[in-house]
């Protein structure tokens, strides 16, 4: 039977292309490593490594098997992490994903609190689009995601955190906007590109009304949108959280609150049946508390 140890030997040789260095990496003698690889080749009945006095190289089938061996070794290593999470949910690794229109405005303030509450928890962050985050959660690539609704999330657990309304951003030298007239009539509304959930959320800010958008431009970040507004190229909607966190920086734009806009709903989500539900809920409470602190700050 193939063993993980044999696969470790093979991948070490593949990465170092040298039997001596591979043996050092695996903390075994070179004869032990060579014997393990020979046993693997005998078991599979193929040659995995071509070795001469001058060089070491993988055969085509050897390269193919190394790719699969690395995935198997990674999965085996994660078994220990999974077991640890069941024994002590507050320890080990936590892979958390978040959308880019939330993470830079909330997580820098919340992460120190999370680390203080769970000092033995290593949090790894990924910033992706909502669809990718949901897929990552369902596949096991991610443990926890911070997203905004409405969005079709499927069969996952949802913890509501807060509602995030909008400010209208217009060029500083434009006349002060009146109600939603600037949004519905100007044709100058610029949005993030369609992969961002904020694109959909902004269009749904006023249900039943058709917002006149500028379809000739789509940004990949709020910072780009703000710069385009400051240059007089149009207007945009900014989430209250981002405004309170200082997203406009030193860029001069006029910010007008839109209290009648339909807010997006920021939530924390995880797979049903997770062993870390109590930890996730505690993290959600910290995120909710910190979001209130951020939004109490005066906007610039």
CORCORLIN-V494904 format. One record per residue. N is the residue number from 1. RES is the residue in one letter. BURIAL is I if it has 9 or more other ideal C-beta (glycine too) atoms within 8 Angstrom, else O. D_LAST is the distance of its C-alpha to the last C-alpha in Angstrom with 1 decimal. Layout:
<<N & RES & BURIAL & D_LAST> <N & RES & BURIAL & D_LAST>>
This chain:
<<1 & X & O & 65.5> <2 & X & O & 62.4> <3 & X & O & 60.5> <4 & X & O & 57.0> <5 & X & O & 58.4> <6 & X & I & 60.2> <7 & X & I & 57.0> <8 & X & I & 55.2> <9 & X & I & 58.0> <10 & X & I & 57.7> <11 & X & I & 54.0> <12 & X & I & 54.3> <13 & X & I & 57.0> <14 & X & I & 54.9> <15 & X & O & 51.9> <16 & X & I & 54.1> <17 & X & O & 57.1> <18 & X & O & 59.1> <19 & X & I & 61.2> <20 & X & O & 61.1> <21 & X & O & 57.3> <22 & X & I & 57.0> <23 & X & I & 59.4> <24 & X & O & 57.4> <25 & X & I & 54.2> <26 & X & I & 56.1> <27 & X & O & 57.8> <28 & X & I & 61.2> <29 & X & O & 64.1> <30 & X & I & 64.6> <31 & X & O & 67.8> <32 & X & I & 65.9> <33 & X & I & 63.1> <34 & X & I & 65.7> <35 & X & O & 67.7> <36 & X & I & 64.7> <37 & X & I & 63.9> <38 & X & O & 67.6> <39 & X & I & 67.7> <40 & X & I & 64.8> <41 & X & I & 66.4> <42 & X & O & 69.7> <43 & X & I & 68.0> <44 & X & I & 66.3> <45 & X & O & 69.3> <46 & X & O & 67.2> <47 & X & O & 66.5> <48 & X & I & 62.8> <49 & X & I & 63.0> <50 & X & O & 65.2> <51 & X & O & 66.1> <52 & X & O & 68.1> <53 & X & O & 68.7> <54 & X & O & 66.1> <55 & X & O & 63.3> <56 & X & I & 61.8> <57 & X & O & 60.3> <58 & X & I & 59.6> <59 & X & I & 61.7> <60 & X & O & 60.0> <61 & X & I & 60.6> <62 & X & I & 59.4> <63 & X & I & 56.0> <64 & X & O & 55.7> <65 & X & I & 56.6> <66 & X & I & 54.2> <67 & X & O & 51.3> <68 & X & O & 52.4> <69 & X & I & 53.2> <70 & X & I & 49.7> <71 & X & O & 48.3> <72 & X & I & 51.0> <73 & X & I & 50.3> <74 & X & O & 46.5> <75 & X & O & 47.4> <76 & X & O & 49.8> <77 & X & O & 47.3> <78 & X & O & 44.9> <79 & X & O & 47.7> <80 & X & O & 47.4> <81 & X & I & 43.6> <82 & X & O & 44.3> <83 & X & O & 47.1> <84 & X & I & 44.9> <85 & X & I & 42.2> <86 & X & O & 44.8> <87 & X & O & 46.3> <88 & X & O & 43.0> <89 & X & I & 39.9> <90 & X & O & 37.6> <91 & X & I & 39.0> <92 & X & I & 39.1> <93 & X & O & 36.9> <94 & X & I & 34.2> <95 & X & I & 33.1> <96 & X & I & 29.8> <97 & X & I & 28.2> <98 & X & I & 24.8> <99 & X & I & 23.1> <100 & X & I & 20.6> <101 & X & I & 17.9> <102 & X & I & 17.9> <103 & X & I & 19.3> <104 & X & O & 16.7> <105 & X & I & 14.0> <106 & X & I & 16.6> <107 & X & I & 19.7> <108 & X & O & 18.6> <109 & X & I & 17.9> <110 & X & I & 21.0> <111 & X & I & 23.6> <112 & X & O & 24.3> <113 & X & I & 25.0> <114 & X & I & 27.3> <115 & X & I & 29.1> <116 & X & O & 29.6> <117 & X & I & 31.1> <118 & X & I & 33.1> <119 & X & O & 34.0> <120 & X & O & 36.8> <121 & X & I & 34.8> <122 & X & O & 33.8> <123 & X & I & 30.9> <124 & X & O & 30.9> <125 & X & I & 28.0> <126 & X & I & 28.3> <127 & X & O & 25.6> <128 & X & I & 27.3> <129 & X & I & 27.3> <130 & X & I & 28.2> <131 & X & O & 31.8> <132 & X & I & 32.5> <133 & X & I & 31.1> <134 & X & I & 33.4> <135 & X & I & 36.3> <136 & X & I & 35.6> <137 & X & I & 35.6> <138 & X & I & 38.9> <139 & X & O & 40.6> <140 & X & O & 39.8> <141 & X & O & 37.7> <142 & X & I & 34.8> <143 & X & I & 35.0> <144 & X & I & 31.7> <145 & X & I & 28.9> <146 & X & I & 25.4> <147 & X & I & 25.0> <148 & X & I & 23.8> <149 & X & I & 26.2> <150 & X & O & 28.0> <151 & X & I & 30.0> <152 & X & O & 33.8> <153 & X & I & 33.9> <154 & X & O & 37.7> <155 & X & O & 39.4> <156 & X & I & 36.9> <157 & X & I & 35.6> <158 & X & I & 32.2> <159 & X & I & 30.1> <160 & X & O & 27.3> <161 & X & I & 24.1> <162 & X & I & 21.4> <163 & X & O & 20.3> <164 & X & I & 17.1> <165 & X & I & 16.2> <166 & X & I & 14.2> <167 & X & I & 11.5> <168 & X & I & 13.0> <169 & X & I & 11.6> <170 & X & I & 13.6> <171 & X & I & 14.2> <172 & X & O & 12.6> <173 & X & O & 16.2> <174 & X & I & 17.4> <175 & X & O & 18.4> <176 & X & O & 16.3> <177 & X & I & 17.6> <178 & X & O & 20.1> <179 & X & O & 20.4> <180 & X & I & 21.5> <181 & X & I & 23.4> <182 & X & I & 21.0> <183 & X & I & 21.6> <184 & X & I & 25.3> <185 & X & O & 26.5> <186 & X & I & 24.7> <187 & X & O & 25.8> <188 & X & I & 22.7> <189 & X & I & 21.0> <190 & X & I & 20.6> <191 & X & I & 20.8> <192 & X & I & 21.5> <193 & X & I & 25.2> <194 & X & O & 27.5> <195 & X & O & 28.0> <196 & X & I & 24.6> <197 & X & I & 24.7> <198 & X & I & 21.3> <199 & X & I & 23.2> <200 & X & I & 25.5> <201 & X & I & 23.0> <202 & X & I & 20.9> <203 & X & I & 24.3> <204 & X & I & 25.2> <205 & X & I & 22.2> <206 & X & I & 24.4> <207 & X & O & 28.0> <208 & X & O & 30.7> <209 & X & O & 28.7> <210 & X & O & 28.9> <211 & X & I & 25.7> <212 & X & I & 26.5> <213 & X & I & 25.3> <214 & X & I & 25.6> <215 & X & O & 28.1> <216 & X & O & 28.5> <217 & X & I & 25.5> <218 & X & I & 24.4> <219 & X & I & 21.9> <220 & X & O & 22.4> <221 & X & O & 18.8> <222 & X & I & 15.3> <223 & X & O & 14.5> <224 & X & I & 17.4> <225 & X & I & 16.4> <226 & X & I & 13.0> <227 & X & I & 15.1> <228 & X & I & 17.6> <229 & X & I & 15.4> <230 & X & I & 14.2> <231 & X & O & 17.9> <232 & X & O & 18.7> <233 & X & I & 20.7> <234 & X & I & 19.5> <235 & X & I & 16.9> <236 & X & I & 16.0> <237 & X & I & 15.1> <238 & X & I & 12.6> <239 & X & I & 13.4> <240 & X & I & 11.4> <241 & X & I & 12.1> <242 & X & I & 10.7> <243 & X & I & 7.3> <244 & X & I & 7.4> <245 & X & I & 8.9> <246 & X & O & 6.3> <247 & X & I & 8.7> <248 & X & I & 7.3> <249 & X & O & 7.6> <250 & X & O & 8.8> <251 & X & O & 9.8> <252 & X & O & 9.4> <253 & X & I & 9.5> <254 & X & I & 9.4> <255 & X & I & 8.2> <256 & X & I & 11.0> <257 & X & O & 12.0> <258 & X & I & 15.5> <259 & X & O & 17.2> <260 & X & O & 20.6> <261 & X & I & 20.0> <262 & X & O & 22.3> <263 & X & I & 20.3> <264 & X & I & 21.4> <265 & X & I & 23.2> <266 & X & I & 22.5> <267 & X & I & 25.8> <268 & X & I & 27.7> <269 & X & I & 31.1> <270 & X & I & 34.4> <271 & X & I & 38.0> <272 & X & O & 40.3> <273 & X & O & 42.7> <274 & X & I & 40.6> <275 & X & O & 41.8> <276 & X & I & 38.3> <277 & X & I & 37.2> <278 & X & O & 36.7> <279 & X & I & 34.5> <280 & X & I & 32.5> <281 & X & I & 31.9> <282 & X & I & 30.9> <283 & X & I & 28.4> <284 & X & I & 27.1> <285 & X & O & 26.8> <286 & X & I & 24.7> <287 & X & I & 22.4> <288 & X & I & 22.0> <289 & X & I & 21.4> <290 & X & I & 18.8> <291 & X & I & 16.9> <292 & X & I & 16.9> <293 & X & I & 15.5> <294 & X & I & 12.6> <295 & X & I & 11.8> <296 & X & O & 12.2> <297 & X & O & 9.2> <298 & X & O & 6.5> <299 & X & O & 3.8> <300 & X & O & 0.0>>
